[in-house]
Amino acid sequence: MTKMKNRTVVVISLVAMALALWAVGCRQEAEPREPIQPEPSILGSLEPVHPDEPAEHTFNERFSLENALRRVDQIRESSTATGEAAMAMNNWTGAIEGTLMKQEYLAKKADFELAKYRLRDGEITQAEFDEREATFRKAEADFKEFWGSFGISD
C-alpha cells in the first residue's frame, strides 16, 4: 500500500508540474509597448521679447526658479512700507515664494515618479534614475525648509 501511495504522489506531482509548464507556455507574451514621444518644447515657437535677449535666455534664465526667488528678495529689500503695509508686503512675497517652491517640488516629484516607470521599462539607466531621485529629494528638502521658516504676518 505504501508503494501505491508513493506512486500516486509521484504521478500527481508530475501531472501538476506538467500542467504548470503548459500554463506558462500558453501565456501570451505582452506586446511591446509603443514608446511615448515627449511633446516638443514650446521654446522653439517663441520669439525673443527683447532684441538684446535671446528667447532661450528669457525662457531658461529669466524665468528660472533661482531668478524668481532673487527678484522676490529684491522686492522685499526695496520696500519702504511700514506698519500694516509692511506686514502685507511680507505676506504677498511669502505667498509668491511659497508658490514657486511648491511648483518646483511638484515638478521634481512628477519627474521622479515618471523615472520609476522609465527605469522599470528600461528607458533610463540606474544612474539617470538616481540623479532624478536626488533632484527630487533636494526640492523636497528645500520646500520643507521654506515651510519651516514661513509665517503669516498679522
NUMIFI-678295 format. One record per residue: x, y, z of N, C-alpha, C in turn; residue number from 1; residue in three letters; chain. Coordinates in Angstrom, 2 decimals. Example, Ala and Ser with C-alpha at 12.3 -4.5 7.8 and 13.67 -1.06 7.14 Angstrom:
<rs>
+---------+---------+---------+---------+---------+---------+---------+---------+---------+-----+-----+----+
|     n_x |     n_y |     n_z |    ca_x |    ca_y |    ca_z |     c_x |     c_y |     c_z |   i |  aa | ch |
+---------+---------+---------+---------+---------+---------+---------+---------+---------+-----+-----+----+
|   13.19 |   -5.69 |    7.80 |   12.30 |   -4.50 |    7.80 |   13.20 |   -3.30 |    7.80 |   1 | ALA |  A |
|   12.85 |   -2.25 |    7.08 |   13.67 |   -1.06 |    7.14 |   12.90 |    0.03 |    7.87 |   2 | SER |  A |
+---------+---------+---------+---------+---------+---------+---------+---------+---------+-----+-----+----+
</rs>
This chain:
<rs>
+---------+---------+---------+---------+---------+---------+---------+---------+---------+-----+-----+----+
|     n_x |     n_y |     n_z |    ca_x |    ca_y |    ca_z |     c_x |     c_y |     c_z |   i |  aa | ch |
+---------+---------+---------+---------+---------+---------+---------+---------+---------+-----+-----+----+
|    0.82 |   -1.20 |    0.00 |    0.00 |    0.00 |    0.00 |    0.87 |    1.26 |    0.00 |   1 | MET |  A |
|    1.98 |    1.25 |    0.68 |    2.86 |    2.39 |    0.74 |    3.46 |    2.67 |   -0.63 |   2 | THR |  A |
|    3.81 |    1.57 |   -1.38 |    4.33 |    1.76 |   -2.71 |    3.30 |    2.45 |   -3.59 |   3 | LYS |  A |
|    2.08 |    2.04 |   -3.47 |    0.98 |    2.60 |   -4.27 |    0.79 |    4.07 |   -3.93 |   4 | MET |  A |
|    0.89 |    4.39 |   -2.65 |    0.74 |    5.77 |   -2.21 |    1.87 |    6.63 |   -2.78 |   5 | LYS |  A |
|    3.09 |    6.12 |   -2.72 |    4.23 |    6.87 |   -3.24 |    4.10 |    7.10 |   -4.74 |   6 | ASN |  A |
|    3.66 |    6.08 |   -5.47 |    3.46 |    6.23 |   -6.92 |    2.39 |    7.26 |   -7.22 |   7 | ARG |  A |
|    1.35 |    7.25 |   -6.44 |    0.27 |    8.21 |   -6.63 |    0.77 |    9.64 |   -6.42 |   8 | THR |  A |
|    1.55 |    9.82 |   -5.38 |    2.11 |   11.14 |   -5.08 |    3.02 |   11.58 |   -6.21 |   9 | VAL |  A |
|    3.86 |   10.66 |   -6.72 |    4.77 |   10.99 |   -7.81 |    3.98 |   11.35 |   -9.06 |  10 | VAL |  A |
|    2.96 |   10.58 |   -9.38 |    2.15 |   10.83 |  -10.57 |    1.44 |   12.18 |  -10.44 |  11 | VAL |  A |
|    0.86 |   12.44 |   -9.31 |    0.17 |   13.72 |   -9.10 |    1.15 |   14.88 |   -9.22 |  12 | ILE |  A |
|    2.35 |   14.72 |   -8.66 |    3.37 |   15.77 |   -8.75 |    3.77 |   16.01 |  -10.19 |  13 | SER |  A |
|    3.98 |   14.93 |  -10.94 |    4.35 |   15.06 |  -12.35 |    3.24 |   15.74 |  -13.16 |  14 | LEU |  A |
|    2.00 |   15.36 |  -12.90 |    0.86 |   15.99 |  -13.60 |    0.78 |   17.46 |  -13.25 |  15 | VAL |  A |
|    0.99 |   17.81 |  -11.98 |    0.94 |   19.21 |  -11.55 |    2.04 |   20.02 |  -12.23 |  16 | ALA |  A |
|    3.25 |   19.45 |  -12.29 |    4.35 |   20.15 |  -12.96 |    4.07 |   20.31 |  -14.45 |  17 | MET |  A |
|    3.54 |   19.27 |  -15.07 |    3.23 |   19.35 |  -16.50 |    2.18 |   20.41 |  -16.76 |  18 | ALA |  A |
|    1.15 |   20.47 |  -15.92 |    0.11 |   21.49 |  -16.07 |    0.70 |   22.89 |  -15.87 |  19 | LEU |  A |
|    1.58 |   23.04 |  -14.90 |    2.21 |   24.35 |  -14.65 |    3.04 |   24.77 |  -15.85 |  20 | ALA |  A |
|    3.82 |   23.85 |  -16.40 |    4.63 |   24.18 |  -17.58 |    3.74 |   24.51 |  -18.77 |  21 | LEU |  A |
|    2.68 |   23.77 |  -18.93 |    1.75 |   24.02 |  -20.03 |    1.12 |   25.41 |  -19.88 |  22 | TRP |  A |
|    0.72 |   25.75 |  -18.65 |    0.08 |   27.05 |  -18.41 |    1.05 |   28.19 |  -18.70 |  23 | ALA |  A |
|    2.31 |   28.02 |  -18.32 |    3.31 |   29.05 |  -18.58 |    3.51 |   29.20 |  -20.08 |  24 | VAL |  A |
|    3.57 |   28.08 |  -20.77 |    3.77 |   28.11 |  -22.22 |    2.58 |   28.67 |  -22.98 |  25 | GLY |  A |
|    1.39 |   28.59 |  -22.42 |    0.19 |   29.08 |  -23.09 |   -0.03 |   30.57 |  -22.92 |  26 | CYS |  A |
|    0.69 |   31.18 |  -21.98 |    0.50 |   32.61 |  -21.76 |    0.98 |   33.38 |  -22.97 |  27 | ARG |  A |
|    0.19 |   34.34 |  -23.35 |    0.60 |   35.20 |  -24.45 |    1.63 |   36.19 |  -23.95 |  28 | GLN |  A |
|    2.64 |   36.39 |  -24.77 |    3.62 |   37.39 |  -24.41 |    3.01 |   38.76 |  -24.60 |  29 | GLU |  A |
|    3.34 |   39.64 |  -23.68 |    2.83 |   41.00 |  -23.78 |    3.41 |   41.66 |  -25.03 |  30 | ALA |  A |
|    2.55 |   42.37 |  -25.71 |    3.02 |   43.08 |  -26.89 |    3.95 |   44.20 |  -26.45 |  31 | GLU |  A |
|    5.01 |   44.43 |  -27.22 |    5.92 |   45.52 |  -26.83 |    5.16 |   46.85 |  -26.79 |  32 | PRO |  A |
|    5.53 |   47.63 |  -25.80 |    4.87 |   48.93 |  -25.65 |    5.43 |   49.92 |  -26.67 |  33 | ARG |  A |
|    4.53 |   50.70 |  -27.20 |    4.94 |   51.77 |  -28.10 |    5.58 |   52.86 |  -27.25 |  34 | GLU |  A |
|    6.79 |   53.29 |  -27.59 |    7.40 |   54.35 |  -26.77 |    6.56 |   55.63 |  -26.85 |  35 | PRO |  A |
|    6.48 |   56.29 |  -25.72 |    5.74 |   57.55 |  -25.66 |    6.67 |   58.66 |  -26.11 |  36 | ILE |  A |
|    6.23 |   59.41 |  -27.07 |    7.04 |   60.51 |  -27.58 |    6.77 |   61.76 |  -26.76 |  37 | GLN |  A |
|    7.83 |   62.38 |  -26.24 |    7.61 |   63.61 |  -25.47 |    7.16 |   64.74 |  -26.39 |  38 | PRO |  A |
|    6.41 |   65.65 |  -25.80 |    5.99 |   66.84 |  -26.54 |    7.20 |   67.72 |  -26.79 |  39 | GLU |  A |
|    7.27 |   68.34 |  -27.95 |    8.40 |   69.24 |  -28.18 |    8.30 |   70.45 |  -27.26 |  40 | PRO |  A |
|    9.43 |   71.04 |  -26.96 |    9.46 |   72.22 |  -26.10 |    8.78 |   73.39 |  -26.81 |  41 | SER |  A |
|    8.09 |   74.17 |  -26.03 |    7.45 |   75.38 |  -26.56 |    8.50 |   76.41 |  -26.98 |  42 | ILE |  A |
|    9.72 |   76.25 |  -26.46 |   10.78 |   77.22 |  -26.72 |   11.00 |   77.45 |  -28.21 |  43 | LEU |  A |
|   10.90 |   76.43 |  -29.01 |   11.13 |   76.57 |  -30.44 |   10.15 |   77.49 |  -31.14 |  44 | GLY |  A |
|    9.00 |   77.72 |  -30.53 |    7.99 |   78.56 |  -31.16 |    7.94 |   79.98 |  -30.57 |  45 | SER |  A |
|    8.84 |   80.29 |  -29.65 |    8.82 |   81.60 |  -29.00 |    9.77 |   82.57 |  -29.68 |  46 | LEU |  A |
|    9.30 |   83.77 |  -29.85 |   10.13 |   84.85 |  -30.40 |   10.77 |   85.61 |  -29.24 |  47 | GLU |  A |
|   11.95 |   86.20 |  -29.44 |   12.57 |   87.00 |  -28.37 |   11.64 |   88.14 |  -27.95 |  48 | PRO |  A |
|   11.64 |   88.44 |  -26.66 |   10.81 |   89.54 |  -26.14 |   11.57 |   90.86 |  -26.14 |  49 | VAL |  A |
|   12.88 |   90.77 |  -26.40 |   13.73 |   91.97 |  -26.45 |   14.87 |   91.68 |  -27.42 |  50 | HIS |  A |
|   15.25 |   92.68 |  -28.23 |   16.31 |   92.42 |  -29.22 |   17.66 |   92.04 |  -28.61 |  51 | PRO |  A |
|   17.91 |   92.41 |  -27.38 |   19.20 |   92.10 |  -26.74 |   19.19 |   90.79 |  -25.94 |  52 | ASP |  A |
|   18.07 |   90.08 |  -25.96 |   18.00 |   88.87 |  -25.15 |   17.37 |   87.73 |  -25.97 |  53 | GLU |  A |
|   18.13 |   86.68 |  -26.24 |   17.57 |   85.54 |  -26.98 |   16.44 |   84.88 |  -26.18 |  54 | PRO |  A |
|   15.50 |   84.30 |  -26.90 |   14.36 |   83.63 |  -26.27 |   14.84 |   82.54 |  -25.30 |  55 | ALA |  A |
|   15.92 |   81.84 |  -25.63 |   16.45 |   80.78 |  -24.76 |   16.85 |   81.34 |  -23.39 |  56 | GLU |  A |
|   17.48 |   82.53 |  -23.40 |   17.89 |   83.15 |  -22.13 |   16.66 |   83.54 |  -21.30 |  57 | HIS |  A |
|   15.69 |   84.15 |  -21.94 |   14.47 |   84.55 |  -21.22 |   13.80 |   83.33 |  -20.62 |  58 | THR |  A |
|   13.63 |   82.30 |  -21.44 |   12.92 |   81.09 |  -21.02 |   13.67 |   80.35 |  -19.91 |  59 | PHE |  A |
|   14.98 |   80.17 |  -20.07 |   15.74 |   79.33 |  -19.14 |   16.35 |   80.08 |  -17.96 |  60 | ASN |  A |
|   16.66 |   81.36 |  -18.12 |   17.32 |   82.11 |  -17.05 |   16.38 |   83.10 |  -16.37 |  61 | GLU |  A |
|   15.79 |   83.97 |  -17.16 |   14.91 |   84.99 |  -16.58 |   13.71 |   84.35 |  -15.88 |  62 | ARG |  A |
|   13.20 |   83.26 |  -16.44 |   12.03 |   82.60 |  -15.86 |   12.42 |   81.37 |  -15.04 |  63 | PHE |  A |
|   13.62 |   81.37 |  -14.47 |   14.06 |   80.24 |  -13.64 |   13.62 |   80.46 |  -12.19 |  64 | SER |  A |
|   13.59 |   79.39 |  -11.44 |   13.25 |   79.47 |  -10.02 |   14.24 |   80.37 |   -9.29 |  65 | LEU |  A |
|   15.52 |   80.18 |   -9.57 |   16.54 |   80.96 |   -8.89 |   16.36 |   82.45 |   -9.13 |  66 | GLU |  A |
|   16.14 |   82.84 |  -10.39 |   15.96 |   84.25 |  -10.71 |   14.70 |   84.81 |  -10.04 |  67 | ASN |  A |
|   13.63 |   84.03 |  -10.07 |   12.37 |   84.50 |   -9.46 |   12.55 |   84.72 |   -7.95 |  68 | ALA |  A |
|   13.27 |   83.83 |   -7.29 |   13.50 |   83.99 |   -5.86 |   14.39 |   85.20 |   -5.56 |  69 | LEU |  A |
|   15.38 |   85.46 |   -6.43 |   16.20 |   86.67 |   -6.26 |   15.34 |   87.92 |   -6.40 |  70 | ARG |  A |
|   14.40 |   87.90 |   -7.33 |   13.53 |   89.06 |   -7.54 |   12.59 |   89.27 |   -6.35 |  71 | ARG |  A |
|   12.11 |   88.20 |   -5.76 |   11.28 |   88.32 |   -4.56 |   12.10 |   88.97 |   -3.45 |  72 | VAL |  A |
|   13.35 |   88.55 |   -3.29 |   14.23 |   89.18 |   -2.28 |   14.44 |   90.66 |   -2.59 |  73 | ASP |  A |
|   14.61 |   91.01 |   -3.86 |   14.79 |   92.42 |   -4.23 |   13.55 |   93.24 |   -3.87 |  74 | GLN |  A |
|   12.38 |   92.67 |   -4.11 |   11.14 |   93.37 |   -3.76 |   11.09 |   93.61 |   -2.26 |  75 | ILE |  A |
|   11.42 |   92.59 |   -1.49 |   11.42 |   92.72 |   -0.03 |   12.39 |   93.82 |    0.42 |  76 | ARG |  A |
|   13.60 |   93.78 |   -0.15 |   14.63 |   94.74 |    0.26 |   14.31 |   96.17 |   -0.16 |  77 | GLU |  A |
|   13.63 |   96.34 |   -1.28 |   13.37 |   97.69 |   -1.78 |   12.10 |   98.30 |   -1.21 |  78 | SER |  A |
|   11.34 |   97.50 |   -0.50 |   10.10 |   98.01 |    0.05 |   10.36 |   99.01 |    1.17 |  79 | SER |  A |
|    9.69 |  100.14 |    1.08 |    9.79 |  101.15 |    2.14 |    8.55 |  101.14 |    3.02 |  80 | THR |  A |
|    7.75 |  100.12 |    2.83 |    6.50 |  100.04 |    3.58 |    6.79 |   99.88 |    5.07 |  81 | ALA |  A |
|    5.88 |  100.42 |    5.86 |    5.97 |  100.28 |    7.31 |    4.61 |   99.87 |    7.85 |  82 | THR |  A |
|    4.60 |   99.39 |    9.07 |    3.35 |   99.05 |    9.74 |    2.59 |   97.95 |    9.02 |  83 | GLY |  A |
|    1.28 |   98.16 |    8.85 |    0.43 |   97.15 |    8.22 |    0.82 |   96.89 |    6.77 |  84 | GLU |  A |
|    1.26 |   97.92 |    6.07 |    1.69 |   97.74 |    4.68 |    2.90 |   96.81 |    4.61 |  85 | ALA |  A |
|    3.81 |   96.92 |    5.57 |    4.99 |   96.04 |    5.61 |    4.57 |   94.60 |    5.88 |  86 | ALA |  A |
|    3.58 |   94.42 |    6.76 |    3.08 |   93.06 |    7.03 |    2.43 |   92.49 |    5.78 |  87 | MET |  A |
|    1.66 |   93.32 |    5.08 |    1.02 |   92.86 |    3.85 |    2.08 |   92.48 |    2.81 |  88 | ALA |  A |
|    3.11 |   93.32 |    2.67 |    4.20 |   93.04 |    1.72 |    4.86 |   91.71 |    2.06 |  89 | MET |  A |
|    5.11 |   91.45 |    3.33 |    5.70 |   90.19 |    3.76 |    4.81 |   89.01 |    3.39 |  90 | ASN |  A |
|    3.52 |   89.15 |    3.58 |    2.58 |   88.07 |    3.23 |    2.55 |   87.84 |    1.72 |  91 | ASN |  A |
|    2.56 |   88.92 |    0.94 |    2.50 |   88.78 |   -0.52 |    3.75 |   88.10 |   -1.06 |  92 | TRP |  A |
|    4.91 |   88.60 |   -0.63 |    6.14 |   88.00 |   -1.14 |    6.31 |   86.56 |   -0.63 |  93 | THR |  A |
|    5.85 |   86.30 |    0.58 |    5.90 |   84.93 |    1.10 |    5.02 |   83.99 |    0.30 |  94 | GLY |  A |
|    3.85 |   84.49 |   -0.11 |    2.96 |   83.67 |   -0.93 |    3.57 |   83.38 |   -2.29 |  95 | ALA |  A |
|    4.22 |   84.38 |   -2.87 |    4.88 |   84.18 |   -4.17 |    6.02 |   83.17 |   -4.03 |  96 | ILE |  A |
|    6.87 |   83.36 |   -3.03 |    7.99 |   82.45 |   -2.82 |    7.48 |   81.03 |   -2.54 |  97 | GLU |  A |
|    6.46 |   80.91 |   -1.71 |    5.90 |   79.59 |   -1.41 |    5.34 |   78.90 |   -2.64 |  98 | GLY |  A |
|    4.69 |   79.67 |   -3.49 |    4.14 |   79.10 |   -4.72 |    5.26 |   78.60 |   -5.63 |  99 | THR |  A |
|    6.31 |   79.40 |   -5.76 |    7.45 |   78.98 |   -6.59 |    8.10 |   77.71 |   -6.04 | 100 | LEU |  A |
|    8.30 |   77.65 |   -4.74 |    8.93 |   76.48 |   -4.13 |    8.03 |   75.25 |   -4.25 | 101 | MET |  A |
|    6.73 |   75.44 |   -4.09 |    5.78 |   74.34 |   -4.22 |    5.77 |   73.81 |   -5.66 | 102 | LYS |  A |
|    5.77 |   74.71 |   -6.63 |    5.77 |   74.28 |   -8.02 |    7.04 |   73.51 |   -8.36 | 103 | GLN |  A |
|    8.17 |   73.97 |   -7.85 |    9.44 |   73.27 |   -8.07 |    9.37 |   71.87 |   -7.47 | 104 | GLU |  A |
|    8.86 |   71.77 |   -6.24 |    8.72 |   70.46 |   -5.59 |    7.81 |   69.53 |   -6.40 | 105 | TYR |  A |
|    6.66 |   70.03 |   -6.82 |    5.71 |   69.19 |   -7.56 |    6.26 |   68.76 |   -8.92 | 106 | LEU |  A |
|    6.98 |   69.65 |   -9.60 |    7.58 |   69.30 |  -10.88 |    8.64 |   68.21 |  -10.70 | 107 | ALA |  A |
|    9.48 |   68.35 |   -9.68 |   10.53 |   67.35 |   -9.44 |    9.92 |   66.03 |   -8.97 | 108 | LYS |  A |
|    8.83 |   66.10 |   -8.22 |    8.14 |   64.87 |   -7.78 |    7.57 |   64.13 |   -8.99 | 109 | LYS |  A |
|    6.93 |   64.87 |   -9.89 |    6.36 |   64.24 |  -11.10 |    7.46 |   63.62 |  -11.95 | 110 | ALA |  A |
|    8.58 |   64.31 |  -12.08 |    9.70 |   63.79 |  -12.86 |   10.25 |   62.51 |  -12.22 | 111 | ASP |  A |
|   10.33 |   62.49 |  -10.90 |   10.82 |   61.31 |  -10.19 |    9.85 |   60.14 |  -10.34 | 112 | PHE |  A |
|    8.55 |   60.41 |  -10.22 |    7.56 |   59.34 |  -10.38 |    7.62 |   58.76 |  -11.79 | 113 | GLU |  A |
|    7.76 |   59.60 |  -12.79 |    7.89 |   59.13 |  -14.17 |    9.17 |   58.30 |  -14.32 | 114 | LEU |  A |
|   10.24 |   58.72 |  -13.68 |   11.51 |   58.00 |  -13.76 |   11.37 |   56.57 |  -13.24 | 115 | ALA |  A |
|   10.51 |   56.35 |  -12.26 |   10.29 |   54.99 |  -11.74 |    9.79 |   54.08 |  -12.86 | 116 | LYS |  A |
|    8.83 |   54.55 |  -13.64 |    8.28 |   53.76 |  -14.74 |    9.32 |   53.59 |  -15.85 | 117 | TYR |  A |
|   10.05 |   54.66 |  -16.14 |   11.05 |   54.60 |  -17.21 |   12.18 |   53.65 |  -16.85 | 118 | ARG |  A |
|   12.57 |   53.59 |  -15.58 |   13.59 |   52.64 |  -15.15 |   13.06 |   51.21 |  -15.28 | 119 | LEU |  A |
|   11.86 |   51.00 |  -14.82 |   11.24 |   49.67 |  -14.91 |   11.18 |   49.19 |  -16.36 | 120 | ARG |  A |
|   10.88 |   50.11 |  -17.28 |   10.73 |   49.75 |  -18.69 |   12.04 |   49.79 |  -19.47 | 121 | ASP |  A |
|   13.14 |   50.06 |  -18.76 |   14.45 |   50.06 |  -19.40 |   14.73 |   51.27 |  -20.26 | 122 | GLY |  A |
|   14.00 |   52.35 |  -20.05 |   14.19 |   53.56 |  -20.86 |   15.27 |   54.47 |  -20.32 | 123 | GLU |  A |
|   15.63 |   54.32 |  -19.04 |   16.71 |   55.11 |  -18.44 |   17.59 |   54.17 |  -17.62 | 124 | ILE |  A |
|   18.80 |   54.62 |  -17.37 |   19.74 |   53.83 |  -16.57 |   19.51 |   54.07 |  -15.08 | 125 | THR |  A |
|   20.11 |   53.23 |  -14.26 |   20.03 |   53.41 |  -12.82 |   20.65 |   54.75 |  -12.42 | 126 | GLN |  A |
|   21.73 |   55.14 |  -13.10 |   22.40 |   56.42 |  -12.78 |   21.47 |   57.59 |  -13.08 | 127 | ALA |  A |
|   20.74 |   57.53 |  -14.20 |   19.79 |   58.60 |  -14.53 |   18.66 |   58.64 |  -13.51 | 128 | GLU |  A |
|   18.20 |   57.47 |  -13.10 |   17.16 |   57.40 |  -12.08 |   17.65 |   58.00 |  -10.76 | 129 | PHE |  A |
|   18.86 |   57.63 |  -10.36 |   19.43 |   58.14 |   -9.11 |   19.54 |   59.67 |   -9.14 | 130 | ASP |  A |
|   19.90 |   60.21 |  -10.30 |   20.00 |   61.67 |  -10.44 |   18.63 |   62.33 |  -10.27 | 131 | GLU |  A |
|   17.61 |   61.72 |  -10.86 |   16.26 |   62.28 |  -10.72 |   15.78 |   62.19 |   -9.27 | 132 | ARG |  A |
|   16.10 |   61.10 |   -8.61 |   15.70 |   60.96 |   -7.22 |   16.41 |   62.01 |   -6.35 | 133 | GLU |  A |
|   17.70 |   62.21 |   -6.60 |   18.45 |   63.20 |   -5.81 |   17.89 |   64.60 |   -6.04 | 134 | ALA |  A |
|   17.53 |   64.92 |   -7.27 |   16.95 |   66.23 |   -7.58 |   15.61 |   66.40 |   -6.87 | 135 | THR |  A |
|   14.81 |   65.34 |   -6.86 |   13.53 |   65.38 |   -6.15 |   13.74 |   65.56 |   -4.65 | 136 | PHE |  A |
|   14.66 |   64.78 |   -4.07 |   14.90 |   64.87 |   -2.62 |   15.37 |   66.27 |   -2.22 | 137 | ARG |  A |
|   16.19 |   66.91 |   -3.08 |   16.65 |   68.26 |   -2.80 |   15.47 |   69.24 |   -2.83 | 138 | LYS |  A |
|   14.62 |   69.13 |   -3.84 |   13.44 |   70.01 |   -3.93 |   12.52 |   69.79 |   -2.74 | 139 | ALA |  A |
|   12.38 |   68.55 |   -2.32 |   11.55 |   68.23 |   -1.15 |   12.13 |   68.88 |    0.10 | 140 | GLU |  A |
|   13.44 |   68.74 |    0.29 |   14.10 |   69.33 |    1.48 |   14.01 |   70.85 |    1.44 | 141 | ALA |  A |
|   14.21 |   71.43 |    0.24 |   14.13 |   72.89 |    0.11 |   12.73 |   73.40 |    0.46 | 142 | ASP |  A |
|   11.70 |   72.69 |    0.01 |   10.34 |   73.12 |    0.31 |   10.05 |   72.99 |    1.81 | 143 | PHE |  A |
|   10.50 |   71.89 |    2.41 |   10.30 |   71.71 |    3.85 |   11.02 |   72.80 |    4.65 | 144 | LYS |  A |
|   12.22 |   73.16 |    4.19 |   12.97 |   74.23 |    4.86 |   12.21 |   75.56 |    4.74 | 145 | GLU |  A |
|   11.69 |   75.84 |    3.54 |   10.91 |   77.06 |    3.37 |    9.68 |   77.02 |    4.29 | 146 | PHE |  A |
|    8.98 |   75.90 |    4.29 |    7.77 |   75.75 |    5.09 |    8.06 |   76.04 |    6.56 | 147 | TRP |  A |
|    9.18 |   75.52 |    7.04 |    9.55 |   75.72 |    8.43 |    9.88 |   77.17 |    8.78 | 148 | GLY |  A |
|   10.29 |   77.93 |    7.78 |   10.65 |   79.33 |    8.04 |    9.52 |   80.30 |    7.70 | 149 | SER |  A |
|    8.44 |   79.81 |    7.10 |    7.36 |   80.67 |    6.64 |    6.43 |   81.03 |    7.80 | 150 | PHE |  A |
|    5.97 |   82.24 |    7.78 |    4.98 |   82.68 |    8.76 |    4.10 |   83.75 |    8.13 | 151 | GLY |  A |
|    2.94 |   83.92 |    8.67 |    2.00 |   84.92 |    8.17 |    1.99 |   86.09 |    9.17 | 152 | ILE |  A |
|    2.20 |   87.26 |    8.61 |    2.18 |   88.47 |    9.44 |    0.75 |   88.93 |    9.62 | 153 | SER |  A |
|    0.38 |   89.29 |   10.83 |   -0.96 |   89.86 |   11.04 |   -0.97 |   90.84 |   12.20 | 154 | ASP |  A |
+---------+---------+---------+---------+---------+---------+---------+---------+---------+-----+-----+----+
</rs>
